[in-house]
Amino acid sequence: FAIYYLNNILIYSKTLAKYKEYVKKVLNILYEYKLSINIEKNKFYIKEIIFFRYLILENKVRIKLNKVEAIRN
Protein backbone atom coordinates (compact mmCIF):
# COMPACT_ATOMS: atom_id res chain seq x y z
CA PHE A 1 0.00 0.00 0.00
CA ALA A 2 3.04 2.27 -0.01
CA ILE A 3 6.07 2.82 -2.21
CA TYR A 4 8.93 4.99 -1.07
CA TYR A 5 12.14 6.26 -2.63
CA LEU A 6 14.42 8.74 -0.89
CA ASN A 7 12.03 11.47 0.25
CA ASN A 8 9.02 10.38 -1.80
CA ILE A 9 6.18 8.26 -0.46
CA LEU A 10 3.29 7.07 -2.59
CA ILE A 11 0.33 5.65 -0.68
CA TYR A 12 -2.37 3.92 -2.69
CA SER A 13 -5.52 1.90 -2.15
CA LYS A 14 -8.62 0.66 -3.94
CA THR A 15 -10.97 2.35 -1.49
CA LEU A 16 -11.01 5.69 0.27
CA ALA A 17 -11.49 4.04 3.67
CA LYS A 18 -8.39 1.87 3.20
CA TYR A 19 -6.46 4.85 1.87
CA LYS A 20 -7.21 6.83 5.04
CA GLU A 21 -6.13 3.84 7.15
CA TYR A 22 -2.85 3.55 5.23
CA VAL A 23 -2.11 7.28 5.50
CA LYS A 24 -2.58 7.08 9.26
CA LYS A 25 -0.25 4.06 9.45
CA VAL A 26 2.47 5.78 7.45
CA LEU A 27 2.18 9.01 9.44
CA ASN A 28 2.33 7.06 12.71
CA ILE A 29 5.47 5.24 11.58
CA LEU A 30 7.10 8.52 10.58
CA TYR A 31 6.18 9.99 13.97
CA GLU A 32 7.47 6.90 15.81
CA TYR A 33 10.88 7.27 14.16
CA LYS A 34 10.89 11.05 14.68
CA LEU A 35 10.72 11.78 10.97
CA SER A 36 8.84 14.80 9.71
CA ILE A 37 7.12 15.80 6.50
CA ASN A 38 6.39 19.17 4.98
CA ILE A 39 2.62 19.05 4.85
CA GLU A 40 2.51 21.88 2.29
CA LYS A 41 4.42 19.74 -0.23
CA ASN A 42 2.11 16.75 0.14
CA LYS A 43 -0.86 15.84 -2.01
CA PHE A 44 -3.68 13.73 -0.65
CA TYR A 45 -6.74 12.16 -2.29
CA ILE A 46 -5.56 12.58 -5.87
CA LYS A 47 -6.65 10.29 -8.68
CA GLU A 48 -3.63 10.67 -10.93
CA ILE A 49 0.02 11.46 -10.40
CA ILE A 50 3.34 11.21 -12.17
CA PHE A 51 5.64 9.17 -9.95
CA PHE A 52 9.14 8.31 -11.20
CA ARG A 53 8.37 8.40 -14.92
CA TYR A 54 5.04 6.62 -14.52
CA LEU A 55 1.62 8.14 -14.94
CA ILE A 56 -0.47 6.47 -12.27
CA LEU A 57 -4.21 6.72 -12.81
CA GLU A 58 -7.10 5.34 -10.80
CA ASN A 59 -7.06 1.94 -12.54
CA LYS A 60 -3.94 2.09 -14.74
CA VAL A 61 -0.22 2.64 -14.67
CA ARG A 62 1.49 3.98 -17.80
CA ILE A 63 4.98 5.05 -18.72
CA LYS A 64 5.13 8.78 -19.40
CA LEU A 65 4.75 9.23 -23.15
CA ASN A 66 7.76 11.53 -23.58
CA LYS A 67 9.99 8.78 -22.14
CA VAL A 68 8.63 6.30 -24.68
CA GLU A 69 9.13 8.80 -27.52
CA ALA A 70 12.78 9.26 -26.55
CA ILE A 71 13.30 5.51 -26.87
CA ARG A 72 11.41 5.28 -30.19
CA ASN A 73 13.44 8.06 -31.79
PyMOL Python script that loads the backbone (N, CA, C, O; Angstrom):
from pymol import cmd

cmd.read_pdbstr("""\
ATOM      1  N   PHE A   1       0.800  -1.207   0.000  1.00  0.00           N
ATOM      2  CA  PHE A   1       0.000   0.000   0.000  1.00  0.00           C
ATOM      3  C   PHE A   1       0.837   1.262   0.000  1.00  0.00           C
ATOM      4  O   PHE A   1       0.300   2.370  -0.019  1.00  0.00           O
ATOM      5  N   ALA A   2       2.167   1.099   0.021  1.00  0.00           N
ATOM      6  CA  ALA A   2       3.041   2.272  -0.012  1.00  0.00           C
ATOM      7  C   ALA A   2       4.325   1.945  -0.753  1.00  0.00           C
ATOM      8  O   ALA A   2       4.871   0.848  -0.637  1.00  0.00           O
ATOM      9  N   ILE A   3       4.789   2.914  -1.510  1.00  0.00           N
ATOM     10  CA  ILE A   3       6.069   2.822  -2.209  1.00  0.00           C
ATOM     11  C   ILE A   3       6.865   4.043  -1.779  1.00  0.00           C
ATOM     12  O   ILE A   3       6.334   5.153  -1.742  1.00  0.00           O
ATOM     13  N   TYR A   4       8.119   3.845  -1.459  1.00  0.00           N
ATOM     14  CA  TYR A   4       8.934   4.993  -1.072  1.00  0.00           C
ATOM     15  C   TYR A   4      10.274   4.944  -1.785  1.00  0.00           C
ATOM     16  O   TYR A   4      10.789   3.873  -2.107  1.00  0.00           O
ATOM     17  N   TYR A   5      10.821   6.113  -2.022  1.00  0.00           N
ATOM     18  CA  TYR A   5      12.142   6.258  -2.625  1.00  0.00           C
ATOM     19  C   TYR A   5      12.697   7.596  -2.172  1.00  0.00           C
ATOM     20  O   TYR A   5      12.130   8.648  -2.466  1.00  0.00           O
ATOM     21  N   LEU A   6      13.803   7.547  -1.458  1.00  0.00           N
ATOM     22  CA  LEU A   6      14.422   8.744  -0.889  1.00  0.00           C
ATOM     23  C   LEU A   6      13.393   9.529  -0.076  1.00  0.00           C
ATOM     24  O   LEU A   6      12.967   9.062   0.980  1.00  0.00           O
ATOM     25  N   ASN A   7      12.995  10.686  -0.534  1.00  0.00           N
ATOM     26  CA  ASN A   7      12.033  11.473   0.250  1.00  0.00           C
ATOM     27  C   ASN A   7      10.644  11.495  -0.380  1.00  0.00           C
ATOM     28  O   ASN A   7       9.870  12.426  -0.156  1.00  0.00           O
ATOM     29  N   ASN A   8      10.334  10.480  -1.159  1.00  0.00           N
ATOM     30  CA  ASN A   8       9.021  10.383  -1.800  1.00  0.00           C
ATOM     31  C   ASN A   8       8.279   9.166  -1.270  1.00  0.00           C
ATOM     32  O   ASN A   8       8.840   8.074  -1.189  1.00  0.00           O
ATOM     33  N   ILE A   9       7.030   9.357  -0.914  1.00  0.00           N
ATOM     34  CA  ILE A   9       6.183   8.257  -0.461  1.00  0.00           C
ATOM     35  C   ILE A   9       4.894   8.308  -1.269  1.00  0.00           C
ATOM     36  O   ILE A   9       4.232   9.344  -1.341  1.00  0.00           O
ATOM     37  N   LEU A  10       4.549   7.188  -1.869  1.00  0.00           N
ATOM     38  CA  LEU A  10       3.287   7.068  -2.594  1.00  0.00           C
ATOM     39  C   LEU A  10       2.421   6.069  -1.838  1.00  0.00           C
ATOM     40  O   LEU A  10       2.806   4.913  -1.660  1.00  0.00           O
ATOM     41  N   ILE A  11       1.262   6.515  -1.397  1.00  0.00           N
ATOM     42  CA  ILE A  11       0.326   5.652  -0.680  1.00  0.00           C
ATOM     43  C   ILE A  11      -0.881   5.456  -1.589  1.00  0.00           C
ATOM     44  O   ILE A  11      -1.432   6.419  -2.122  1.00  0.00           O
ATOM     45  N   TYR A  12      -1.281   4.211  -1.757  1.00  0.00           N
ATOM     46  CA  TYR A  12      -2.370   3.919  -2.687  1.00  0.00           C
ATOM     47  C   TYR A  12      -3.310   2.870  -2.102  1.00  0.00           C
ATOM     48  O   TYR A  12      -2.942   2.114  -1.203  1.00  0.00           O
ATOM     49  N   SER A  13      -4.517   2.842  -2.628  1.00  0.00           N
ATOM     50  CA  SER A  13      -5.521   1.902  -2.155  1.00  0.00           C
ATOM     51  C   SER A  13      -6.667   1.843  -3.154  1.00  0.00           C
ATOM     52  O   SER A  13      -6.840   2.744  -3.975  1.00  0.00           O
ATOM     53  N   LYS A  14      -7.444   0.775  -3.075  1.00  0.00           N
ATOM     54  CA  LYS A  14      -8.616   0.658  -3.940  1.00  0.00           C
ATOM     55  C   LYS A  14      -9.816   1.419  -3.390  1.00  0.00           C
ATOM     56  O   LYS A  14     -10.709   1.801  -4.146  1.00  0.00           O
ATOM     57  N   THR A  15      -9.840   1.640  -2.086  1.00  0.00           N
ATOM     58  CA  THR A  15     -10.974   2.349  -1.485  1.00  0.00           C
ATOM     59  C   THR A  15     -10.487   3.542  -0.665  1.00  0.00           C
ATOM     60  O   THR A  15      -9.351   3.564  -0.192  1.00  0.00           O
ATOM     61  N   LEU A  16     -11.342   4.508  -0.509  1.00  0.00           N
ATOM     62  CA  LEU A  16     -11.011   5.693   0.272  1.00  0.00           C
ATOM     63  C   LEU A  16     -10.805   5.337   1.747  1.00  0.00           C
ATOM     64  O   LEU A  16      -9.912   5.878   2.399  1.00  0.00           O
ATOM     65  N   ALA A  17     -11.622   4.436   2.264  1.00  0.00           N
ATOM     66  CA  ALA A  17     -11.494   4.037   3.671  1.00  0.00           C
ATOM     67  C   ALA A  17     -10.128   3.403   3.930  1.00  0.00           C
ATOM     68  O   ALA A  17      -9.469   3.728   4.918  1.00  0.00           O
ATOM     69  N   LYS A  18      -9.706   2.507   3.053  1.00  0.00           N
ATOM     70  CA  LYS A  18      -8.393   1.870   3.199  1.00  0.00           C
ATOM     71  C   LYS A  18      -7.284   2.897   3.032  1.00  0.00           C
ATOM     72  O   LYS A  18      -6.284   2.858   3.749  1.00  0.00           O
ATOM     73  N   TYR A  19      -7.456   3.809   2.094  1.00  0.00           N
ATOM     74  CA  TYR A  19      -6.457   4.854   1.874  1.00  0.00           C
ATOM     75  C   TYR A  19      -6.234   5.659   3.155  1.00  0.00           C
ATOM     76  O   TYR A  19      -5.094   5.902   3.551  1.00  0.00           O
ATOM     77  N   LYS A  20      -7.318   6.066   3.795  1.00  0.00           N
ATOM     78  CA  LYS A  20      -7.210   6.829   5.044  1.00  0.00           C
ATOM     79  C   LYS A  20      -6.484   6.018   6.110  1.00  0.00           C
ATOM     80  O   LYS A  20      -5.657   6.553   6.850  1.00  0.00           O
ATOM     81  N   GLU A  21      -6.793   4.736   6.186  1.00  0.00           N
ATOM     82  CA  GLU A  21      -6.128   3.845   7.146  1.00  0.00           C
ATOM     83  C   GLU A  21      -4.626   3.786   6.869  1.00  0.00           C
ATOM     84  O   GLU A  21      -3.817   3.864   7.794  1.00  0.00           O
ATOM     85  N   TYR A  22      -4.258   3.650   5.603  1.00  0.00           N
ATOM     86  CA  TYR A  22      -2.846   3.553   5.226  1.00  0.00           C
ATOM     87  C   TYR A  22      -2.100   4.863   5.497  1.00  0.00           C
ATOM     88  O   TYR A  22      -0.955   4.848   5.948  1.00  0.00           O
ATOM     89  N   VAL A  23      -2.745   5.980   5.223  1.00  0.00           N
ATOM     90  CA  VAL A  23      -2.113   7.279   5.496  1.00  0.00           C
ATOM     91  C   VAL A  23      -1.826   7.402   6.987  1.00  0.00           C
ATOM     92  O   VAL A  23      -0.741   7.831   7.380  1.00  0.00           O
ATOM     93  N   LYS A  24      -2.789   7.028   7.812  1.00  0.00           N
ATOM     94  CA  LYS A  24      -2.580   7.078   9.263  1.00  0.00           C
ATOM     95  C   LYS A  24      -1.419   6.183   9.683  1.00  0.00           C
ATOM     96  O   LYS A  24      -0.599   6.579  10.511  1.00  0.00           O
ATOM     97  N   LYS A  25      -1.346   4.977   9.116  1.00  0.00           N
ATOM     98  CA  LYS A  25      -0.253   4.061   9.455  1.00  0.00           C
ATOM     99  C   LYS A  25       1.098   4.661   9.098  1.00  0.00           C
ATOM    100  O   LYS A  25       2.031   4.631   9.901  1.00  0.00           O
ATOM    101  N   VAL A  26       1.197   5.202   7.899  1.00  0.00           N
ATOM    102  CA  VAL A  26       2.466   5.781   7.451  1.00  0.00           C
ATOM    103  C   VAL A  26       2.839   6.978   8.322  1.00  0.00           C
ATOM    104  O   VAL A  26       3.990   7.102   8.741  1.00  0.00           O
ATOM    105  N   LEU A  27       1.889   7.848   8.594  1.00  0.00           N
ATOM    106  CA  LEU A  27       2.178   9.010   9.439  1.00  0.00           C
ATOM    107  C   LEU A  27       2.581   8.591  10.852  1.00  0.00           C
ATOM    108  O   LEU A  27       3.461   9.208  11.453  1.00  0.00           O
ATOM    109  N   ASN A  28       1.952   7.558  11.382  1.00  0.00           N
ATOM    110  CA  ASN A  28       2.327   7.059  12.709  1.00  0.00           C
ATOM    111  C   ASN A  28       3.740   6.492  12.719  1.00  0.00           C
ATOM    112  O   ASN A  28       4.482   6.701  13.678  1.00  0.00           O
ATOM    113  N   ILE A  29       4.116   5.785  11.675  1.00  0.00           N
ATOM    114  CA  ILE A  29       5.474   5.239  11.582  1.00  0.00           C
ATOM    115  C   ILE A  29       6.489   6.375  11.494  1.00  0.00           C
ATOM    116  O   ILE A  29       7.523   6.341  12.161  1.00  0.00           O
ATOM    117  N   LEU A  30       6.196   7.369  10.678  1.00  0.00           N
ATOM    118  CA  LEU A  30       7.096   8.521  10.579  1.00  0.00           C
ATOM    119  C   LEU A  30       7.251   9.197  11.942  1.00  0.00           C
ATOM    120  O   LEU A  30       8.358   9.556  12.341  1.00  0.00           O
ATOM    121  N   TYR A  31       6.149   9.364  12.640  1.00  0.00           N
ATOM    122  CA  TYR A  31       6.182   9.985  13.969  1.00  0.00           C
ATOM    123  C   TYR A  31       6.987   9.133  14.951  1.00  0.00           C
ATOM    124  O   TYR A  31       7.784   9.655  15.730  1.00  0.00           O
ATOM    125  N   GLU A  32       6.769   7.823  14.904  1.00  0.00           N
ATOM    126  CA  GLU A  32       7.465   6.902  15.808  1.00  0.00           C
ATOM    127  C   GLU A  32       8.981   7.003  15.653  1.00  0.00           C
ATOM    128  O   GLU A  32       9.717   6.918  16.636  1.00  0.00           O
ATOM    129  N   TYR A  33       9.441   7.183  14.425  1.00  0.00           N
ATOM    130  CA  TYR A  33      10.878   7.270  14.164  1.00  0.00           C
ATOM    131  C   TYR A  33      11.382   8.719  14.110  1.00  0.00           C
ATOM    132  O   TYR A  33      12.492   8.994  13.653  1.00  0.00           O
ATOM    133  N   LYS A  34      10.540   9.626  14.587  1.00  0.00           N
ATOM    134  CA  LYS A  34      10.889  11.051  14.679  1.00  0.00           C
ATOM    135  C   LYS A  34      11.270  11.659  13.323  1.00  0.00           C
ATOM    136  O   LYS A  34      12.185  12.476  13.215  1.00  0.00           O
ATOM    137  N   LEU A  35      10.540  11.230  12.307  1.00  0.00           N
ATOM    138  CA  LEU A  35      10.722  11.783  10.966  1.00  0.00           C
ATOM    139  C   LEU A  35       9.584  12.759  10.704  1.00  0.00           C
ATOM    140  O   LEU A  35       8.463  12.556  11.171  1.00  0.00           O
ATOM    141  N   SER A  36       9.870  13.798   9.969  1.00  0.00           N
ATOM    142  CA  SER A  36       8.840  14.799   9.710  1.00  0.00           C
ATOM    143  C   SER A  36       8.603  14.943   8.213  1.00  0.00           C
ATOM    144  O   SER A  36       9.433  14.558   7.391  1.00  0.00           O
ATOM    145  N   ILE A  37       7.455  15.503   7.888  1.00  0.00           N
ATOM    146  CA  ILE A  37       7.124  15.799   6.496  1.00  0.00           C
ATOM    147  C   ILE A  37       6.712  17.261   6.412  1.00  0.00           C
ATOM    148  O   ILE A  37       6.262  17.856   7.391  1.00  0.00           O
ATOM    149  N   ASN A  38       6.876  17.817   5.236  1.00  0.00           N
ATOM    150  CA  ASN A  38       6.393  19.170   4.985  1.00  0.00           C
ATOM    151  C   ASN A  38       4.985  19.031   4.420  1.00  0.00           C
ATOM    152  O   ASN A  38       4.810  18.705   3.245  1.00  0.00           O
ATOM    153  N   ILE A  39       4.006  19.271   5.238  1.00  0.00           N
ATOM    154  CA  ILE A  39       2.617  19.045   4.854  1.00  0.00           C
ATOM    155  C   ILE A  39       2.214  19.879   3.640  1.00  0.00           C
ATOM    156  O   ILE A  39       1.322  19.478   2.893  1.00  0.00           O
ATOM    157  N   GLU A  40       2.849  21.020   3.431  1.00  0.00           N
ATOM    158  CA  GLU A  40       2.514  21.878   2.293  1.00  0.00           C
ATOM    159  C   GLU A  40       2.960  21.269   0.967  1.00  0.00           C
ATOM    160  O   GLU A  40       2.418  21.617  -0.082  1.00  0.00           O
ATOM    161  N   LYS A  41       3.931  20.372   0.998  1.00  0.00           N
ATOM    162  CA  LYS A  41       4.418  19.742  -0.229  1.00  0.00           C
ATOM    163  C   LYS A  41       3.692  18.440  -0.542  1.00  0.00           C
ATOM    164  O   LYS A  41       3.952  17.826  -1.577  1.00  0.00           O
ATOM    165  N   ASN A  42       2.801  18.015   0.321  1.00  0.00           N
ATOM    166  CA  ASN A  42       2.105  16.747   0.138  1.00  0.00           C
ATOM    167  C   ASN A  42       0.805  16.930  -0.618  1.00  0.00           C
ATOM    168  O   ASN A  42       0.176  17.988  -0.578  1.00  0.00           O
ATOM    169  N   LYS A  43       0.420  15.867  -1.308  1.00  0.00           N
ATOM    170  CA  LYS A  43      -0.858  15.842  -2.012  1.00  0.00           C
ATOM    171  C   LYS A  43      -1.613  14.614  -1.529  1.00  0.00           C
ATOM    172  O   LYS A  43      -1.076  13.506  -1.515  1.00  0.00           O
ATOM    173  N   PHE A  44      -2.852  14.819  -1.137  1.00  0.00           N
ATOM    174  CA  PHE A  44      -3.678  13.726  -0.653  1.00  0.00           C
ATOM    175  C   PHE A  44      -4.932  13.617  -1.515  1.00  0.00           C
ATOM    176  O   PHE A  44      -5.389  14.604  -2.090  1.00  0.00           O
ATOM    177  N   TYR A  45      -5.476  12.421  -1.597  1.00  0.00           N
ATOM    178  CA  TYR A  45      -6.740  12.156  -2.287  1.00  0.00           C
ATOM    179  C   TYR A  45      -6.713  12.557  -3.761  1.00  0.00           C
ATOM    180  O   TYR A  45      -7.679  13.128  -4.268  1.00  0.00           O
ATOM    181  N   ILE A  46      -5.621  12.264  -4.440  1.00  0.00           N
ATOM    182  CA  ILE A  46      -5.560  12.579  -5.866  1.00  0.00           C
ATOM    183  C   ILE A  46      -5.792  11.305  -6.668  1.00  0.00           C
ATOM    184  O   ILE A  46      -5.502  10.205  -6.197  1.00  0.00           O
ATOM    185  N   LYS A  47      -6.313  11.455  -7.871  1.00  0.00           N
ATOM    186  CA  LYS A  47      -6.655  10.290  -8.682  1.00  0.00           C
ATOM    187  C   LYS A  47      -5.654  10.020  -9.788  1.00  0.00           C
ATOM    188  O   LYS A  47      -5.730   8.990 -10.458  1.00  0.00           O
ATOM    189  N   GLU A  48      -4.718  10.934  -9.985  1.00  0.00           N
ATOM    190  CA  GLU A  48      -3.633  10.666 -10.934  1.00  0.00           C
ATOM    191  C   GLU A  48      -2.398  11.453 -10.527  1.00  0.00           C
ATOM    192  O   GLU A  48      -2.485  12.565 -10.005  1.00  0.00           O
ATOM    193  N   ILE A  49      -1.240  10.841 -10.782  1.00  0.00           N
ATOM    194  CA  ILE A  49       0.023  11.462 -10.403  1.00  0.00           C
ATOM    195  C   ILE A  49       1.131  10.894 -11.278  1.00  0.00           C
ATOM    196  O   ILE A  49       1.062   9.751 -11.730  1.00  0.00           O
ATOM    197  N   ILE A  50       2.140  11.700 -11.506  1.00  0.00           N
ATOM    198  CA  ILE A  50       3.344  11.206 -12.168  1.00  0.00           C
ATOM    199  C   ILE A  50       4.327  10.884 -11.056  1.00  0.00           C
ATOM    200  O   ILE A  50       4.691  11.756 -10.266  1.00  0.00           O
ATOM    201  N   PHE A  51       4.752   9.641 -10.999  1.00  0.00           N
ATOM    202  CA  PHE A  51       5.645   9.168  -9.946  1.00  0.00           C
ATOM    203  C   PHE A  51       6.758   8.374 -10.599  1.00  0.00           C
ATOM    204  O   PHE A  51       6.537   7.264 -11.082  1.00  0.00           O
ATOM    205  N   PHE A  52       7.956   8.944 -10.614  1.00  0.00           N
ATOM    206  CA  PHE A  52       9.137   8.307 -11.202  1.00  0.00           C
ATOM    207  C   PHE A  52       8.883   7.771 -12.612  1.00  0.00           C
ATOM    208  O   PHE A  52       8.979   6.571 -12.869  1.00  0.00           O
ATOM    209  N   ARG A  53       8.560   8.683 -13.501  1.00  0.00           N
ATOM    210  CA  ARG A  53       8.372   8.399 -14.924  1.00  0.00           C
ATOM    211  C   ARG A  53       7.114   7.596 -15.245  1.00  0.00           C
ATOM    212  O   ARG A  53       6.916   7.206 -16.396  1.00  0.00           O
ATOM    213  N   TYR A  54       6.282   7.348 -14.278  1.00  0.00           N
ATOM    214  CA  TYR A  54       5.041   6.619 -14.516  1.00  0.00           C
ATOM    215  C   TYR A  54       3.859   7.532 -14.255  1.00  0.00           C
ATOM    216  O   TYR A  54       3.831   8.284 -13.281  1.00  0.00           O
ATOM    217  N   LEU A  55       2.889   7.450 -15.144  1.00  0.00           N
ATOM    218  CA  LEU A  55       1.624   8.140 -14.940  1.00  0.00           C
ATOM    219  C   LEU A  55       0.709   7.127 -14.264  1.00  0.00           C
ATOM    220  O   LEU A  55       0.335   6.120 -14.863  1.00  0.00           O
ATOM    221  N   ILE A  56       0.358   7.396 -13.032  1.00  0.00           N
ATOM    222  CA  ILE A  56      -0.471   6.474 -12.269  1.00  0.00           C
ATOM    223  C   ILE A  56      -1.874   7.055 -12.213  1.00  0.00           C
ATOM    224  O   ILE A  56      -2.097   8.138 -11.671  1.00  0.00           O
ATOM    225  N   LEU A  57      -2.813   6.312 -12.784  1.00  0.00           N
ATOM    226  CA  LEU A  57      -4.212   6.716 -12.812  1.00  0.00           C
ATOM    227  C   LEU A  57      -5.001   5.829 -11.858  1.00  0.00           C
ATOM    228  O   LEU A  57      -4.444   4.926 -11.234  1.00  0.00           O
ATOM    229  N   GLU A  58      -6.271   6.086 -11.750  1.00  0.00           N
ATOM    230  CA  GLU A  58      -7.099   5.341 -10.804  1.00  0.00           C
ATOM    231  C   GLU A  58      -7.034   3.828 -11.027  1.00  0.00           C
ATOM    232  O   GLU A  58      -6.957   3.071 -10.059  1.00  0.00           O
ATOM    233  N   ASN A  59      -7.062   3.382 -12.267  1.00  0.00           N
ATOM    234  CA  ASN A  59      -7.057   1.942 -12.541  1.00  0.00           C
ATOM    235  C   ASN A  59      -5.963   1.519 -13.507  1.00  0.00           C
ATOM    236  O   ASN A  59      -6.005   0.405 -14.029  1.00  0.00           O
ATOM    237  N   LYS A  60      -4.981   2.385 -13.757  1.00  0.00           N
ATOM    238  CA  LYS A  60      -3.939   2.090 -14.742  1.00  0.00           C
ATOM    239  C   LYS A  60      -2.611   2.679 -14.310  1.00  0.00           C
ATOM    240  O   LYS A  60      -2.549   3.638 -13.541  1.00  0.00           O
ATOM    241  N   VAL A  61      -1.555   2.079 -14.825  1.00  0.00           N
ATOM    242  CA  VAL A  61      -0.215   2.638 -14.670  1.00  0.00           C
ATOM    243  C   VAL A  61       0.391   2.674 -16.063  1.00  0.00           C
ATOM    244  O   VAL A  61       0.404   1.661 -16.763  1.00  0.00           O
ATOM    245  N   ARG A  62       0.892   3.831 -16.468  1.00  0.00           N
ATOM    246  CA  ARG A  62       1.485   3.981 -17.801  1.00  0.00           C
ATOM    247  C   ARG A  62       2.831   4.666 -17.691  1.00  0.00           C
ATOM    248  O   ARG A  62       3.067   5.463 -16.783  1.00  0.00           O
ATOM    249  N   ILE A  63       3.711   4.346 -18.628  1.00  0.00           N
ATOM    250  CA  ILE A  63       4.980   5.054 -18.720  1.00  0.00           C
ATOM    251  C   ILE A  63       4.683   6.415 -19.328  1.00  0.00           C
ATOM    252  O   ILE A  63       3.869   6.521 -20.246  1.00  0.00           O
ATOM    253  N   LYS A  64       5.334   7.452 -18.828  1.00  0.00           N
ATOM    254  CA  LYS A  64       5.125   8.782 -19.401  1.00  0.00           C
ATOM    255  C   LYS A  64       5.471   8.751 -20.881  1.00  0.00           C
ATOM    256  O   LYS A  64       6.519   8.230 -21.264  1.00  0.00           O
ATOM    257  N   LEU A  65       4.615   9.296 -21.702  1.00  0.00           N
ATOM    258  CA  LEU A  65       4.754   9.226 -23.147  1.00  0.00           C
ATOM    259  C   LEU A  65       6.060   9.815 -23.644  1.00  0.00           C
ATOM    260  O   LEU A  65       6.661   9.251 -24.558  1.00  0.00           O
ATOM    261  N   ASN A  66       6.526  10.924 -23.087  1.00  0.00           N
ATOM    262  CA  ASN A  66       7.763  11.525 -23.585  1.00  0.00           C
ATOM    263  C   ASN A  66       8.959  10.607 -23.352  1.00  0.00           C
ATOM    264  O   ASN A  66       9.938  10.689 -24.094  1.00  0.00           O
ATOM    265  N   LYS A  67       8.911   9.747 -22.357  1.00  0.00           N
ATOM    266  CA  LYS A  67       9.989   8.778 -22.136  1.00  0.00           C
ATOM    267  C   LYS A  67       9.955   7.706 -23.221  1.00  0.00           C
ATOM    268  O   LYS A  67      11.005   7.265 -23.689  1.00  0.00           O
ATOM    269  N   VAL A  68       8.775   7.290 -23.619  1.00  0.00           N
ATOM    270  CA  VAL A  68       8.632   6.299 -24.682  1.00  0.00           C
ATOM    271  C   VAL A  68       9.085   6.890 -26.009  1.00  0.00           C
ATOM    272  O   VAL A  68       9.760   6.216 -26.787  1.00  0.00           O
ATOM    273  N   GLU A  69       8.725   8.136 -26.277  1.00  0.00           N
ATOM    274  CA  GLU A  69       9.126   8.804 -27.516  1.00  0.00           C
ATOM    275  C   GLU A  69      10.642   8.897 -27.621  1.00  0.00           C
ATOM    276  O   GLU A  69      11.194   8.719 -28.707  1.00  0.00           O
ATOM    277  N   ALA A  70      11.316   9.168 -26.528  1.00  0.00           N
ATOM    278  CA  ALA A  70      12.776   9.257 -26.548  1.00  0.00           C
ATOM    279  C   ALA A  70      13.397   7.920 -26.939  1.00  0.00           C
ATOM    280  O   ALA A  70      14.423   7.888 -27.619  1.00  0.00           O
ATOM    281  N   ILE A  71      12.793   6.836 -26.522  1.00  0.00           N
ATOM    282  CA  ILE A  71      13.298   5.506 -26.874  1.00  0.00           C
ATOM    283  C   ILE A  71      12.998   5.196 -28.332  1.00  0.00           C
ATOM    284  O   ILE A  71      13.843   4.632 -29.028  1.00  0.00           O
ATOM    285  N   ARG A  72      11.810   5.555 -28.805  1.00  0.00           N
ATOM    286  CA  ARG A  72      11.414   5.279 -30.191  1.00  0.00           C
ATOM    287  C   ARG A  72      12.292   6.025 -31.186  1.00  0.00           C
ATOM    288  O   ARG A  72      12.618   5.491 -32.246  1.00  0.00           O
ATOM    289  N   ASN A  73      12.672   7.239 -30.859  1.00  0.00           N
ATOM    290  CA  ASN A  73      13.443   8.064 -31.790  1.00  0.00           C
ATOM    291  C   ASN A  73      14.879   7.904 -31.454  1.00  0.00           C
ATOM    292  O   ASN A  73      15.735   8.505 -32.103  1.00  0.00           O
TER     293      ASN A  73
END
""", "prot")
cmd.dss("prot")
cmd.show_as("cartoon", "prot")
cmd.util.cbc("prot")
cmd.orient("prot")
